[in-house]
Amino acid sequence: MTVRSPVVAGMFYPGQRDVLAHLVDDLLTRANPAALKGAVKGLLAPHAGYMYSGLTAAYGYKLLKGLRGVTVVIAAPSHREHFDGISIYPGDAYRTPLGTVLVDAALRDAIASFGPPIVVSLSGHREEHAVEVHLPFLQRTLEDFSFVPVVMGEQQREYCDALGAALAGACSGKPVVIVASSDLSHYFPYDTARILDGVAQDDIAQFDPQRLLDDIENERTEACGGGPLAAMLIAAKRLGADRTAILHACNSGDVTGDRSGVVGYLSAVAFKSLPA
């Protein structure tokens, strides 16, 4: 098997199995999302160090607790490696201190079959944290699951539309949850960040991926994973989601007390609501 070893264990999250399991379980216990009346199709979750954004992420992952036999597609931006297109990991698994998570090769190939800009490649997967940090949450909430790691090297609108369409086409009729890995604004003063992040939050609440992309392009808001986020919303809507809900929002200033230059975090869900 070709297994990707963890690269940010001990930095973004604890590297010791027992410590990591205890921390994730504690975050999930503290998270208190409103009861969801419907089926989860997509999540937005942040990808910073757990001390900063772990609780925000836990609000989303708690909604998945107890699900069995699902595949989770994690779509993330590339922070460390520049490449054109969208890359799906070609190997067999990712490993974390909590164990090994298998890649759903059949779903990977189905997504890749939609063709460029989506390819099966190692590009973006070697040192990227924005996929890896989500796996411990999935390992502590799901049973019998696999995943598909997707990294966007470029996030222009046509790539977001292409990824959204491919995810919807490949995942239709399958037990799949799509996770968009994204933080929001970076290094603005606290009050400015709240305004910028509020624009993205409203776009998500309105379930409007194209307006989100407009606002990012025109610098009315900011999201390092805006492309994966838009693609998730596009796919979720095509897969039957009819509502979104904001679950938790904060920024690094709320954690550290330093409000001079903060990073924004948000968790949200796209879901198919139950009939009234």
C-alpha positions in Angstrom: 0.0 0.0 0.0 1.0 3.6 -0.7 0.2 5.4 2.6 0.8 9.2 3.1 2.3 9.7 6.6 1.2 12.7 8.7 3.2 15.8 8.2 1.7 18.2 10.8 1.1 15.9 13.7 2.7 17.5 16.7 2.2 21.0 15.2 -1.4 21.5 14.1 -2.6 18.8 16.5 -1.1 16.4 19.0 1.2 13.7 17.7 0.5 11.2 20.5 -2.5 8.9 19.8 -4.0 9.1 23.3 -3.6 12.8 23.7 -5.1 13.5 20.2 -8.0 11.2 20.9 -8.7 12.9 24.2 -8.5 16.4 22.7 -10.8 15.6 19.8 -13.3 13.9 22.0 -13.2 16.9 24.4 -13.8 19.3 21.5 -16.7 17.2 20.3 -18.2 17.2 23.8 -17.9 21.0 24.0 -19.5 21.6 20.6 -23.2 22.1 20.8 -24.7 22.5 17.3 -28.4 23.0 16.9 -30.3 19.8 16.1 -30.3 19.2 12.3 -33.5 18.1 10.7 -32.2 16.6 7.5 -29.3 14.7 5.8 -25.9 16.3 5.7 -24.6 16.7 2.1 -21.7 19.1 2.8 -19.7 20.8 5.5 -17.4 23.8 5.8 -14.7 23.3 8.4 -11.6 25.3 9.2 -8.1 23.9 8.9 -5.9 25.8 11.4 -4.2 24.4 14.5 -6.7 22.8 16.9 -6.0 25.4 19.6 -7.4 28.1 17.3 -10.1 26.4 15.2 -10.7 23.0 16.7 -13.9 23.9 18.5 -15.3 25.5 15.4 -14.5 22.4 13.3 -16.1 20.2 16.0 -19.4 21.9 15.6 -19.6 20.5 12.1 -18.1 17.1 12.7 -20.5 16.4 15.6 -23.3 16.3 13.1 -21.7 13.2 11.5 -21.3 11.3 14.8 -22.4 7.7 14.4 -22.7 7.6 10.6 -21.5 4.3 9.1 -20.3 3.3 5.7 -19.9 6.8 4.2 -17.2 8.3 2.0 -16.0 11.8 2.9 -14.6 13.9 0.1 -12.3 16.5 1.5 -11.6 19.4 -0.9 -8.8 21.7 0.2 -6.7 24.6 -1.1 -2.9 24.1 -1.7 -0.8 26.2 0.7 2.7 24.8 0.0 2.8 23.7 -3.6 1.8 25.7 -6.7 0.3 23.8 -9.5 -2.5 24.2 -12.1 -5.7 22.3 -11.8 -7.2 20.0 -9.2 -5.4 17.0 -7.8 -6.8 13.8 -6.3 -4.3 11.7 -4.3 -3.2 8.6 -6.2 -2.3 6.4 -3.2 -4.1 4.0 -1.0 -4.5 5.8 2.3 -3.6 8.7 4.6 -2.3 7.9 8.1 -2.7 9.9 11.3 -1.7 9.1 14.9 -5.2 7.6 15.2 -4.6 5.1 12.4 -5.0 4.7 8.7 -7.9 6.0 6.6 -8.4 4.3 3.2 -8.9 6.2 0.0 -12.1 5.3 -1.9 -10.4 4.4 -5.2 -13.7 3.8 -7.1 -15.0 7.2 -6.2 -11.7 8.9 -6.8 -11.7 7.4 -10.3 -15.3 8.4 -10.9 -14.5 12.1 -10.0 -11.4 12.1 -12.1 -13.3 10.6 -15.1 -14.8 14.1 -15.6 -11.4 15.1 -16.9 -9.3 18.3 -16.8 -8.8 20.3 -14.7 -9.2 17.3 -12.4 -6.4 14.8 -12.4 -5.0 12.0 -10.2 -1.7 13.3 -9.0 0.6 13.7 -6.0 0.6 17.5 -6.6 -0.5 19.3 -3.5 -0.6 16.2 -1.2 2.9 15.9 -0.1 3.1 18.5 2.7 -0.5 20.0 2.7 -2.1 20.3 6.1 -5.6 21.4 4.9 -6.7 17.8 4.2 -4.8 16.0 7.0 -6.2 18.1 9.9 -9.8 16.9 9.3 -9.0 13.2 9.5 -8.8 12.9 13.3 -12.3 14.4 13.6 -13.6 11.9 11.1 -11.8 9.1 12.9 -13.5 9.9 16.2 -17.0 10.5 14.8 -17.5 8.0 11.9 -17.4 4.2 11.7 -16.4 2.2 8.6 -15.6 5.2 6.4 -13.3 6.0 3.5 -12.3 9.3 2.0 -11.2 11.1 -1.2 -8.5 13.8 -0.7 -8.8 16.6 -3.3 -6.5 19.7 -3.5 -7.1 22.7 -5.7 -3.9 24.2 -7.0 -5.9 27.0 -8.7 -9.3 28.3 -7.6 -10.7 30.3 -10.5 -14.4 30.2 -11.0 -14.4 27.7 -13.9 -12.4 25.3 -11.8 -14.9 25.6 -8.9 -17.7 25.0 -11.3 -15.9 22.0 -12.8 -15.2 20.5 -9.4 -18.7 21.1 -8.2 -20.2 19.4 -11.3 -17.8 16.4 -11.0 -18.5 15.9 -7.4 -22.2 16.0 -8.0 -22.0 13.6 -10.9 -19.7 11.1 -9.2 -21.4 11.2 -5.8 -25.0 11.0 -6.9 -26.8 8.1 -5.3 -23.9 7.3 -3.0 -23.5 7.8 0.8 -21.1 10.8 0.5 -20.4 13.9 2.6 -18.3 16.7 1.0 -16.1 18.7 3.3 -14.8 22.1 2.2 -11.6 22.9 4.0 -11.2 26.7 4.4 -10.3 29.4 6.8 -11.7 32.9 6.2 -9.9 36.3 6.2 -6.2 36.5 7.2 -4.4 39.1 9.3 -6.8 41.9 9.3 -7.6 43.8 12.5 -10.4 42.2 14.5 -13.2 44.5 13.5 -12.3 44.5 9.9 -12.1 40.7 9.9 -15.5 40.5 11.4 -17.0 42.5 8.5 -15.1 40.6 5.8 -16.1 37.2 7.3 -19.7 38.3 7.7 -19.9 38.7 4.0 -18.9 35.1 3.4 -21.1 33.9 6.2 -24.1 35.6 4.6 -23.3 34.2 1.2 -23.2 30.7 2.7 -26.4 31.3 4.7 -28.1 32.3 1.4 -26.7 29.1 -0.2 -25.3 31.2 -3.0 -21.9 29.9 -4.3 -21.8 32.3 -7.2 -22.3 35.3 -5.1 -19.6 34.0 -2.8 -17.2 33.8 -5.7 -18.2 37.3 -6.8 -17.5 38.6 -3.3 -14.1 36.9 -3.2 -13.1 38.2 -6.7 -14.1 41.7 -5.7 -12.4 41.5 -2.3 -15.5 42.0 -0.3 -14.6 38.9 1.6 -11.7 36.5 1.8 -11.3 32.7 2.1 -8.2 30.7 1.5 -10.3 27.8 0.5 -13.0 29.8 -1.2 -12.8 27.5 -4.3 -13.4 24.3 -2.4 -16.1 26.0 -0.4 -17.9 27.2 -3.6 -17.5 23.7 -5.2 -19.0 22.0 -2.1 -22.0 24.3 -2.2 -22.5 23.7 -5.9 -22.2 20.0 -5.5 -24.4 19.8 -2.4 -27.2 21.8 -4.1 -27.1 19.4 -7.1 -27.1 16.4 -4.7 -30.4 17.6 -3.1 -29.4 20.0 -0.3 -31.9 22.7 0.0 -30.7 24.6 3.1 -27.6 25.7 4.8 -26.9 26.6 8.5 -24.1 28.5 10.1 -22.8 26.4 13.1 -20.0 28.4 14.7 -17.9 31.4 14.0 -14.8 32.9 15.7 -11.4 34.1 14.9 -7.9 33.7 16.3 -8.3 37.0 18.3 -11.1 35.3 20.3 -8.6 32.6 21.4 -5.4 34.5 21.9 -6.7 38.0 22.8 -4.4 39.5 20.2 -6.8 41.5 17.9 -4.2 43.3 15.8 -4.2 40.7 12.9 -6.5 37.7 13.1 -7.6 34.7 11.1 -11.3 33.9 10.7 -12.9 30.5 11.2 -16.4 29.3 10.3 -18.2 26.0 10.3 -21.4 25.5 8.3 -23.5 22.7 6.9 -25.5 22.1 3.7 -28.3 19.6 4.1 -31.4 18.2 2.6 -34.2 19.1 4.9 -36.9 16.6 6.0 -40.4 17.1 4.6 -42.6 19.2 6.9 
